Amino acid sequence: MLDAPDLPDDIAALKAMLIAAQAREVRKDERIERLEKLVAAFKQAAFGRKSEKADPEQFDLALEDLETAIAAVHAEHEADCPSGRPQPKPRVANRGSLPAHLPRFEEIIEPESRRERSAPLIADMRTLLSHHRARVAGKSPLGEALNYIAKHWDGLCVFLTDGRIEIDNNSVERTIRPIALNRKNALFAGHEAGAENWATIASLVETCKLNAVDPLAYLTSTLTAIVNGHKRSRIDELLPWNYLGASLNFHQ
């Protein structure tokens, strides 16, 4: 609020300021109402009756909607406030990142180090799993899980000899997370062929991201090349990791 010495002496200017202040108050009420509706919908999905609850995987999307709405409110508030007045800093959302004051260490683990440090742990793990596998029924949930591990044990141990392989599949899980969150939206594809086409496009988009390629630019250039008669025998040239940039013209 302006102090009395800052108010203009002109009556018309005072009226204009009053009208602008009233309009800002109306917009604030609209923002509050919008946020209250989002919060109410989220509470209903999280804590409502069983039939009203949403899939837990959809909670992240709801949180993103709330954060987007809050950011929009902050932007509108800053636009409404007179220039030159210090603005309160919005709270920084921490979505699981490490606090800034904690030290970071980067360590490159070579295959030799893996064999020295991980191989004994893997051997102990196999001994433990074999011991419990012999004690539980093979048809029980635990027995089926142990049988599954035993079936894929050789694949688990590949990371010990190949430095390109990671011990976990977290990078893949992060890649398919947007697709998993969009699962409900893709339930009604209209036709089986439509679902398969959607899966193909989603795979191409995520592959572009893994190769630091703009998906829109890649799909635009690729579809253009196909329309212009790109040969099927040279399909490898159209793969995302062979894409060179938005200005690329595929060789005909």
C-alpha positions as CSV (number, residue, x, y, z in Angstrom):
1,M,0.0,0.0,0.0
2,L,1.2,3.5,-0.9
3,D,2.0,6.0,1.9
4,A,0.0,9.2,2.0
5,P,3.0,11.3,0.7
6,D,3.1,9.0,-2.4
7,L,-0.5,9.6,-3.3
8,P,-1.1,12.0,-6.3
9,D,-3.0,15.2,-5.7
10,D,-5.0,14.9,-8.9
11,I,-8.5,13.4,-8.2
12,A,-8.7,11.7,-11.6
13,A,-5.3,9.9,-10.9
14,L,-6.6,8.8,-7.5
15,K,-9.7,7.4,-9.1
16,A,-7.7,5.5,-11.6
17,M,-5.4,4.1,-8.9
18,L,-8.5,3.0,-6.9
19,I,-10.1,1.3,-9.9
20,A,-6.8,-0.5,-10.7
21,A,-6.5,-1.6,-7.0
22,Q,-10.0,-3.0,-7.1
23,A,-9.3,-4.9,-10.3
24,R,-6.2,-6.4,-8.7
25,E,-8.2,-7.6,-5.7
26,V,-10.7,-9.2,-8.0
27,R,-7.9,-11.1,-9.8
28,K,-6.4,-12.2,-6.5
29,D,-9.8,-13.6,-5.5
30,E,-10.0,-15.5,-8.8
31,R,-6.5,-16.9,-8.2
32,I,-7.4,-18.1,-4.7
33,E,-10.5,-19.7,-6.0
34,R,-8.6,-21.5,-8.8
35,L,-6.0,-22.8,-6.3
36,E,-8.7,-23.9,-3.9
37,K,-10.3,-26.0,-6.6
38,L,-7.0,-27.6,-7.5
39,V,-6.3,-28.5,-3.9
40,A,-9.8,-29.8,-3.4
41,A,-9.5,-32.1,-6.4
42,F,-6.1,-33.4,-5.3
43,K,-7.5,-34.1,-1.7
44,Q,-10.4,-36.0,-3.2
45,A,-8.1,-38.1,-5.4
46,A,-5.8,-38.8,-2.5
47,F,-8.1,-39.1,0.5
48,G,-11.6,-39.5,-0.9
49,R,-13.7,-42.6,-1.2
50,K,-12.2,-45.6,-3.0
51,S,-14.1,-44.9,-6.2
52,E,-12.8,-41.3,-6.3
53,K,-9.2,-42.1,-5.6
54,A,-6.7,-41.7,-8.4
55,D,-3.9,-43.9,-9.4
56,P,-0.9,-43.1,-7.1
57,E,1.2,-42.6,-10.3
58,Q,-1.1,-39.7,-11.2
59,F,-0.2,-37.8,-8.0
60,D,3.0,-36.4,-9.6
61,L,0.9,-35.0,-12.4
62,A,-1.5,-33.4,-9.9
63,L,1.5,-31.9,-8.0
64,E,2.8,-30.5,-11.2
65,D,-0.6,-28.9,-11.9
66,L,-0.5,-27.3,-8.5
67,E,3.1,-26.0,-8.9
68,T,2.2,-24.7,-12.4
69,A,-0.8,-22.9,-11.0
70,I,1.3,-21.4,-8.1
71,A,3.9,-20.2,-10.6
72,A,1.2,-18.6,-12.7
73,V,-0.2,-16.9,-9.6
74,H,3.2,-15.5,-8.7
75,A,3.7,-14.2,-12.3
76,E,0.3,-12.5,-12.3
77,H,1.0,-11.0,-8.8
78,E,4.3,-9.6,-10.0
79,A,2.6,-8.2,-13.1
80,D,0.0,-6.5,-10.9
81,C,2.4,-5.0,-8.3
82,P,3.9,-1.6,-9.1
83,S,7.5,-1.6,-10.3
84,G,10.2,-0.8,-7.9
85,R,8.6,-2.6,-5.0
86,P,10.6,-5.6,-3.7
87,Q,8.8,-8.9,-4.4
88,P,8.7,-11.8,-2.0
89,K,10.7,-14.7,-3.4
90,P,8.6,-17.8,-4.1
91,R,9.4,-21.0,-2.2
92,V,11.7,-23.2,-4.2
93,A,10.2,-26.6,-4.6
94,N,12.6,-29.5,-3.7
95,R,11.5,-32.5,-5.8
96,G,14.1,-34.8,-4.3
97,S,17.4,-33.0,-5.2
98,L,20.2,-32.8,-2.7
99,P,20.5,-29.7,-0.6
100,A,23.0,-27.2,-2.0
101,H,25.3,-27.3,1.1
102,L,26.0,-31.1,0.8
103,P,29.3,-32.0,-1.0
104,R,29.2,-33.6,-4.4
105,F,31.7,-36.3,-5.5
106,E,32.1,-37.6,-9.0
107,E,33.7,-41.0,-9.2
108,I,34.3,-43.0,-12.4
109,I,34.2,-46.8,-11.7
110,E,36.2,-48.8,-14.1
111,P,35.4,-52.5,-14.8
112,E,38.5,-53.5,-12.7
113,S,37.1,-51.6,-9.7
114,R,33.8,-53.3,-10.2
115,R,35.3,-56.7,-10.2
116,E,37.3,-55.9,-7.0
117,R,34.4,-54.2,-5.1
118,S,31.2,-55.6,-6.5
119,A,32.1,-59.2,-7.4
120,P,32.4,-60.3,-3.7
121,L,29.1,-58.7,-2.9
122,I,27.4,-60.4,-5.9
123,A,28.9,-63.7,-4.8
124,D,27.5,-63.3,-1.2
125,M,24.1,-62.3,-2.7
126,R,24.0,-65.4,-4.8
127,T,24.8,-67.6,-1.8
128,L,22.1,-65.9,0.2
129,L,19.5,-66.2,-2.5
130,S,20.4,-69.9,-3.2
131,H,20.0,-70.6,0.6
132,H,16.5,-69.1,0.7
133,R,15.5,-70.5,-2.6
134,A,15.9,-74.0,-1.2
135,R,13.8,-73.2,1.8
136,V,10.6,-71.8,0.2
137,A,8.0,-73.3,-2.1
138,G,8.7,-72.6,-5.8
139,K,5.1,-71.7,-6.4
140,S,4.9,-69.1,-3.6
141,P,5.3,-65.4,-4.5
142,L,8.8,-65.4,-2.8
143,G,9.8,-68.6,-4.6
144,E,8.7,-67.2,-8.0
145,A,10.7,-64.0,-7.3
146,L,13.8,-66.0,-6.4
147,N,13.4,-68.2,-9.5
148,Y,13.1,-65.1,-11.6
149,I,16.4,-63.8,-10.2
150,A,18.1,-67.1,-10.8
151,K,16.9,-67.2,-14.4
152,H,18.4,-63.7,-15.1
153,W,21.5,-64.0,-13.0
154,D,23.9,-64.1,-15.9
155,G,22.4,-60.8,-17.2
156,L,22.8,-59.2,-13.8
157,C,26.5,-60.1,-13.7
158,V,27.3,-58.5,-17.1
159,F,28.1,-55.2,-15.5
160,L,31.1,-56.8,-13.8
161,T,32.9,-57.2,-17.1
162,D,31.4,-54.5,-19.3
163,G,32.0,-50.9,-18.2
164,R,29.2,-49.7,-20.4
165,I,26.5,-51.5,-18.4
166,E,25.1,-50.0,-15.3
167,I,24.2,-52.2,-12.3
168,D,20.6,-50.9,-12.3
169,N,18.0,-49.8,-14.9
170,N,17.2,-46.4,-13.3
171,S,17.9,-44.6,-16.5
172,V,15.3,-46.7,-18.3
173,E,12.8,-46.2,-15.5
174,R,13.2,-42.5,-15.7
175,T,12.8,-42.6,-19.5
176,I,9.5,-44.6,-19.4
177,R,8.1,-42.6,-16.4
178,P,6.2,-40.0,-18.6
179,I,4.7,-42.9,-20.6
180,A,3.7,-44.7,-17.4
181,L,2.1,-41.5,-16.0
182,N,0.2,-41.1,-19.3
183,R,-1.0,-44.7,-19.2
184,K,-4.6,-43.8,-18.3
185,N,-4.8,-41.2,-21.1
186,A,-3.8,-43.9,-23.6
187,L,-6.3,-46.5,-22.5
188,F,-8.8,-45.4,-25.2
189,A,-6.7,-45.3,-28.3
190,G,-9.7,-46.2,-30.4
191,H,-8.1,-49.2,-32.1
192,E,-5.3,-51.7,-31.5
193,A,-3.3,-50.2,-34.5
194,G,-3.7,-46.7,-33.0
195,A,-2.2,-48.0,-29.7
196,E,0.7,-49.6,-31.5
197,N,1.3,-46.3,-33.5
198,W,1.2,-44.4,-30.2
199,A,3.8,-46.7,-28.7
200,T,6.1,-46.4,-31.7
201,I,5.9,-42.6,-31.6
202,A,6.5,-42.6,-27.8
203,S,9.6,-44.8,-28.3
204,L,11.0,-42.5,-30.9
205,V,10.4,-39.4,-28.8
206,E,12.2,-41.0,-25.8
207,T,15.0,-42.2,-28.0
208,C,15.5,-38.7,-29.2
209,K,15.7,-37.5,-25.6
210,L,18.4,-40.1,-24.8
211,N,20.4,-38.9,-27.8
212,A,20.0,-35.2,-27.1
213,V,17.9,-34.7,-30.2
214,D,14.9,-32.3,-30.5
215,P,11.9,-34.8,-31.0
216,L,9.8,-32.3,-33.0
217,A,12.7,-31.4,-35.4
218,Y,13.6,-35.1,-35.8
219,L,10.0,-36.2,-36.6
220,T,9.5,-33.3,-39.0
221,S,12.7,-34.1,-40.9
222,T,12.1,-37.8,-40.8
223,L,8.5,-37.5,-42.1
224,T,9.6,-35.1,-44.8
225,A,12.3,-37.6,-45.9
226,I,9.7,-40.4,-46.1
227,V,7.3,-38.3,-48.1
228,N,10.1,-37.4,-50.5
229,G,10.8,-41.0,-51.2
230,H,13.5,-42.1,-48.8
231,K,14.5,-45.7,-49.6
232,R,13.5,-48.4,-47.1
233,S,16.8,-50.1,-47.6
234,R,18.5,-47.0,-46.0
235,I,16.2,-46.8,-43.0
236,D,19.2,-46.7,-40.6
237,E,19.9,-43.1,-41.8
238,L,16.6,-42.1,-40.3
239,L,17.3,-43.4,-36.8
240,P,17.5,-40.8,-34.0
241,W,21.2,-41.3,-33.3
242,N,22.0,-40.6,-36.9
243,Y,20.1,-37.3,-36.9
244,L,22.5,-34.3,-37.1
245,G,20.2,-31.4,-36.3
246,A,17.2,-29.3,-37.3
247,S,18.9,-28.2,-40.5
248,L,19.6,-31.8,-41.6
249,N,18.5,-32.8,-45.1
250,F,18.5,-36.5,-45.4
251,H,20.4,-37.8,-48.5
252,Q,18.0,-39.0,-51.2
